Amino acid sequence: MISSIYKTSDNFLPSRIKLSLESSIKEGLNFNNTLKIFFRADDIGVPSKNFSRMMELFLKYGIPLSLAVVPAWLTRKRWEAINALAGKDQDHFCWHMHGYRHINYETRGKKQEFGPGRTLEQVQNDILNGKRRLQSILKEKFTQVFTPPWNRCSIETMQVLKKMKFKGISRSYDSLPVPPAGLEDFMVHVDLHTRKEKDAEQGWEGLLKEITKGMQSRTCGIMIHHMRMNHNAFIFLEFLFEKLLAYRQIQLVNFNDLI
């Protein structure tokens, strides 16, 4: 589903939105002399026009990207097509693990693939199988960071991740439970595409609040879902890139830079 903020056609980016984004960035830099920002793209594994366009945009601006790959979706043939889009700038891209099958196993409450509805054995098997699959296909390009589908998982899952030598986990800002010591927490503050506001006005208000709050953190995470992007969403992403690159205090990084 495309967010309401990207469905308008006339005057897609009005002046007030541009000014508000500028203010959010400046306000954040008042809190920190330097600010690290990472972009995380979820649901990776199947080549598509939107995926290609996203990769082209990151390459055009030389911006790093952490890509969350669903192991069960990835084949060697798909990886060849996906990796070819990275071109010569391989260091800009960090390929890590996004669950295993990206399936919800909870019968009540919020969606989770690695939540309380599963046994420890099931969790261990899926993480091990997913890790082995990505190591086999991606080889040295696999980074041992885990993004749980829907940005949530159990403490038992994180303990398994630590036991299996994962270096970090990436979830939404202020997610609980807190990861065990030794497992880095790469928090996402801004959700560009899976927004739930009823109309564009509320959507822009919510997004700009997230950006303001994220910019006040020392490290701000921005989440992308390329399958939910339309032409307007790409226009806004490119506008955001241009604004971020205008500030020397901002360091654009991926998970490999943060580990």
N, C-alpha and C positions, 0 to 999 in steps of 0.2 A: 504494500500500500504506500502511495506517495503522500508525504506530509502536506497538509493544507498550505503551508507557507510557500511551497513550490508550485502550487496549482494556478496561481494568478498569472495572467498573460500580459496585462497592460502595466507598464511602469513597474516591472518586477522588483527592482531594488530602489525604492524611493529614497530621497535624500536623508530622511530621518533615520532610516535603517543604517545607511552608510555612516552617518554621524554617530549613531549610538554604538556601532561596532568600534569605531575609532576611539570613542570615550572609554569603552570597556577595556581595550588594550592599554590605553594610557593609564587608566586607573590601576590596572594590574601592575604595571611597571613602577608605579609609585610605591608599591609594597615591596618590590624586589629589584635590586640592581640588575640582576640577570634572571631570565625566565626560560626554563626548558619546556619545550612543547613537543609531544609526539602525536602522530596520527596512527590510529589503529583501524584497519579495514577487516571486517568480519565476514564470515561465510564464504571463504575462499576455497576453490577446488574445481570449479567448472568454468572454462573459458566462455566469454560472452562479449557482446559489443560494449556493454557498460563497463565490464572489467577492463577491456582494452583501452577505453577512453579514460578511465581512472588512472591507469598506469602511465599513459601518455602525458597526462596532466602533471603527475608527480615528477616525471622525467623532465618535462619542459621547464619546471621551476627548480629542479634539483633538490627536491624536498624528500627527506627520508620517510619511509613508511613501514610499519609493522603489520604484517599480513597474517591473520588467524586462519589457518588451514584446517578444514575438516578432514581427518584422515580417511574416513570411509568414502568420501566423495572423490578423492584424488587417485588417479591412475598414472602410470608412467607416460602414457600418451598425452593426457591432460597436462601433466607437469611440463613436458617438453614445450607445449604451446604456451603455457603460462610463463615459464621461465624465459622463453625467447623474448617476451615483451620487456623484460628487465634490461635488455641490451648490455652495454658495456658498464653501466653504472650499478653493478651488482651490490656494492657496499651500501647503497641507499636503502636496500630492502632487507627486512628481517622476517623470516618465515618461521612461524611458531604454531603450536597445537591449539585447535579450537574444538574441545570436546573429543568425541570419537565418531558418533553417528549424527549428532545434533538432533536427538530425539528427546521429547519430554516423557519422563517416567512417573511423574507425580499425578495422582488421581484427584488431589485437592490442593488448593493453594496455588502459589505461583509456579510457573514452569521451571523445571530443572532437569538436566540430564544426570547430574551428579549430586543429587539431593538425598533426603532421608528415606525416600522410597526404594532405595537400592541397598543391597548388602555390601559389606566391605569387599567380599570376594569379587562381586560384579564390578565394583569401582576399580579394583586393582587390575582385573583382567582387561577392562576397556582402556585404561590408561597405558598399560604395558603394550597392548596390541596396537594402539594408536601411535605410541612413541616408536615402536619397531617399524611400523609401516612408513612413517615419515622419515625415519633415519635411512630406511632402505631406498626410498625414492629421492629424497632431497639430499641425502648424504651429508656433507660438511655444511651445507646451507641451512640445516635444521638448527634452530635455536631453542633451547630447553626452557621455554616460557609457556604457560598454559592460560588460555582464555576460556573460561567456562561459558557454554551457551547461556544466554539470558543473564550473563554477568553474576551468576550466583552458584554456590556449591557448598557442601558441608565441610566441617572442620576435618572430618575423617579423610575427605578427598585431598585436602591440602597436606595432611600428614603423609598420605601416600605419595603425593608429588615430591615432597621433600625427601622421602625415603628413596625415590627413584631418581634423585639428583637433578630435579628441575630447579632452575635458579630463580624463577619468579612466577607470579600470577597477576592477571590483569582483570579487574572488575570495576564496577561503578564506584564513584566516590563515596566514602563512608560505609562501604559494604561490611557486613558482619557474617561470620566471625572473623576476627583478626588472624592473619596467617601466622603460622609458627615461626619462630626465629630462624633466620637463614633463608627464608623464602620471600624475596622482594615483592612489594605490593605496588604495582603500576596502575594507579587509579585513573579512571576516565571521568572527566568532569562535564564534557560537552557531548551531547547526542545530536548529530546533525540530521539524521534521517528517520529514526524510529520514534517520532514524536506523536503524542496522543491528544494534543489540544484539539478542540472542536473547530476552531476557525483560525485563519491566518494571523489575525491580530493577536490572539492569545499565544499562538505558536511563536511568533517573533518575540513577544515579551518573554516567554519562557526560555527561548534559546539565548537571547541576549543576557538574561540573568545568569544562565549557566556559564556563558563566556566570561562575564564579569567576575564571577566567583572563581572560575578556573584560572584566570589570569592573575589572581591574587595568591595562587599557590606557587611554590617553587618549581613544581613540575606539573604541567597541565596536559591531560590526555583528551584527545578529540576522536570520537568514534564515527566511523563511516560504514554505511551499508550500500554498496554499489548497486545492488539489485533493486533498491528503493529510490534510486536517483532518476530524475528526468533532466531535460535540457536546463531548466532553471536551477536545479540543484548543482549542476556542474558550473553554471555561471557564478553562483554564490561561492562555491569552493575556490574557484580561481580568484575571485575578488578577495576572499579571506587570505589566500596565499600572498597576494600582492601586498596586503596590509601588514602581514606578519614579517615579510622580508624587508620591510622598510625600517625596521628597528634593529640596531646592532645589538641591543641587550637581549634579544630573543635568540635562543639556540634551538634549532630544529633537529631533533634526534629520533632514533628508533631504540628498541629494547637492547640491542647489542651495545649501544652507547651508554646505557644506564646500568647494565649489569656490573 
